[in-house]
Each structure stands twice: as C-alpha cells, then as structure tokens.
C-alpha cells in the first residue's frame, strides 16, 4: 500500500483490521468455533477486492505488459503474444514473479487458444507440463473462437435472452397486461441481456437474423400468437413498440464508438483502433469463401426394416441443401427426415424397404455429393400357414397364407399341377397376404393344395361336401 502511494493513516487502519483477527464459519450444521485468520483477506469485506487488486499490481509490476498483451481481472490473467515461444517466455516470467513471493500458479487450470492458426506450432508448456489447448476462450463474459468467428457468442446471447424472458414470463404472458407495458418490460429485461457485449462483435447478416428470429419468437409467445395466425412481424413489433434488433445493435455500436473516441489517447480502446496489424492486404475486393464438400456421403448397405442415415458436411455453416433419390427430390415425411446442424446435413430413412434402394444425392448450391443405398431383403418365411377347409358344392372357398415380406413371389399347386387364374379360380397377392379363391367349388376340386414361397412350403386339404 505504501508503494502504491496510500496515505500512512489508511495503512495503519488496515493493519489494525487484520491484527489478531478472528472469524467463524456458518454451515448447515450450525456455527463453528472462532479461529484466527493469519493468511489471506477477509471474506465478504468490501475492502478485500481493492486490497487484492493492489497486491496483484505490485507483484506483477515487473512482468506486466501494456494492454492488450496483458489483462488482469482479480486472479484471472490473460497473456497475448504473437508466437508460441513468446507465450512460454511470458508464462515463465509470471510464474517466477508470483511464486517467489509465495503465491501458487496452477498447472491444471491454464488454457491457451491460437487465433487463425495456419501452421501447427506445437504445444505450449509451463515448466515442462503441456498447457491444455482449447478452441474457444471465455473472458469477462465474452467468447473468443480460434477461427475468429462469433457464432458461439451469438448463441450465448440468444440463450441469455431466453433466460431473461423465462424470469419475467409471468408478466409477459399475462393477458391482463397491455402490449405497451409488455414491450417496456421486454426492452428492460430481455433485450439488454441479448445486446450485452455485441458492440464489439462483428455480426454477419445470418447471425443478425438468428437474433431477430429469437426476439420475434419471444414476442409472439408474449402475445399468444403463432405463425399460423398469419400476423406480420412488423405488426408484432409495432404493437410492442419494439424496433428491429439489428438496428439496436448498430446504435449500441455507434454509441460505444463515441465513448471510445472521447476517452484519452492511452485508453486501450483508442489504441486498438489505431493498431496496425502485421502483413499487407491485397488490392481489390476480398474473395468470397468457396463452398466445398468437407465430408462426402458414404455408400450404405442395410437390411430391410432398418434405418439408413446419410451425413454430408460442407465448409460453410447454415447452408441450405436438397436431397435427391434417383434424380427425384426427396420430401420429408413420416418415415423420411432431414436435419441441419451447423455445417452437417443429415438424411434419415426409417424402416427401409427394397424400393428405397438407389442413388442418394445431396446438393447445396454448386456442390454435390453422391452415394448409393443398397437394401438386403430379409429371408422370406411363412408367418401364417394354410389351414384345412371344408366347403359345400357350388359355394366359394378361400385359402389364404401370410408371409413375412410384401415383395415375395408365391406359386399355388394342387398335387403336382401349378395353378393359374381362370374363370373359376383367382390368385390374389396383397402385400404379405396371398389368397386362392375358388368360385363354385366342385367335387373334383377336392384334394391337397400347396403354396411355395421361396424355400418355404405350406399345404392344406380341401374337402367338398355335396348338397
């Protein structure tokens, strides 16, 4: 405190507060006995955060760099460097500066992320131990991704908005409250949670659309209307007196930019605006990213009545695509489902049959991927065999049999003679059901009948009684 320029009288006041201090701990089973506190700061004291920040400033004075290369919030430290060697060197300097003053640096909690890494540079080590590498890094409520995108941050803002909406859903969904009051509550509680930190996020049109879709869902739930009611989005916003979320994001960004411009030149925001990145940008318009197939479709060979799942991954997220079978576009139904998860597209065919076999193709803009589905027919078996029948002369009699597959072929026999359809006899096949219908049965029709389905056979006797 003296090194920080704090007056001596305040130093003595703090010393008196910590001299021979005692404390108690309250837990579920009651309150324990008093004990001395000789190390650390007082828990729950409003002065403790200030004292801890002052201690960290003095301990890191020799190793701390100018922001944004070093950022400290309480005991969380962010170190930024341009190479792996610089990171390891700075880590070692921090470790030595803290541990020589009896502070402990964790070996399991540190993490590092490489932003826009083009070539693998090897792992980062701290005293020989490898530091965990992650694809995203969260600091002070904001998420930084290794690929430089902000998709995760947008999803978290949407989730934060839904969390705020659920807290006040009792008010927003109450029909006794006017739409104007609901709009004010929404703008005060929900929208502020969604806009937090978006001033510095480079949103794409697709991500901005995701935020607006989530907002309109909340407003429709609040007013008790659905898309089936065919009420336009402009009317919903006008009823609640709520503007477009994209416009509010731009307003917040400009407001934040004005605050930065009014700050002193040493402020980190001003210095980041004036920072020149290494390298040189080529002349002309930036090239558009090319859509490519990352994971192509794979051929499938499945048995009947199983499910077939095709997956295709493209290089860009949230791209629309269509599925085709033998050149015909596939439309979702009760047994055919399509789904999109980021860059991956899925096709699910439930309880496949031999008719589902063929060429499966996925098309997204100018790229496509082709695979083949082969369906192995299950062995045919007789589920319900023929039964012996007795019929009166000149009446009709039906012999029927049920098999396991609707695509099986069957033949009827009487003794060694194969039967065919005629004026007195009909052979009917309806899916898994096979029937032999004899009209005006005669005495000479009496005998043993047989049906052959694949390698399986079923027989029955027909008796004819005269009048």
FENHUDA-V45882 format. One record per helix or strand of 2 or more residues. SS is the DSSP state (2 for helix, 1 for strand). FROM is the first residue (numbers start at 0). TO is the last residue. If there is no record, write none. Layout:
# FENHUDA-V45882
<<SS;FROM;TO> <SS;FROM;TO>>
This chain:
# FENHUDA-V45882
<<2;7;17> <1;21;22> <1;25;26> <1;29;30> <1;34;35> <2;47;58> <1;69;72> <1;75;78> <2;83;98> <1;110;111> <1;124;125> <1;128;129> <1;131;132> <1;135;138> <1;141;144> <2;150;166> <2;168;171> <2;178;194> <2;197;199> <2;204;222> <2;226;228> <2;232;239> <2;244;261> <2;267;272> <1;292;294> <1;299;302> <1;307;313> <1;321;324> <1;327;328> <1;335;340> <1;343;348> <2;353;355> <1;357;363> <1;366;375> <1;381;383> <1;388;391> <1;396;402> <1;409;413> <1;416;417> <1;424;429> <1;432;437> <2;442;444> <1;446;452> <1;455;464>>
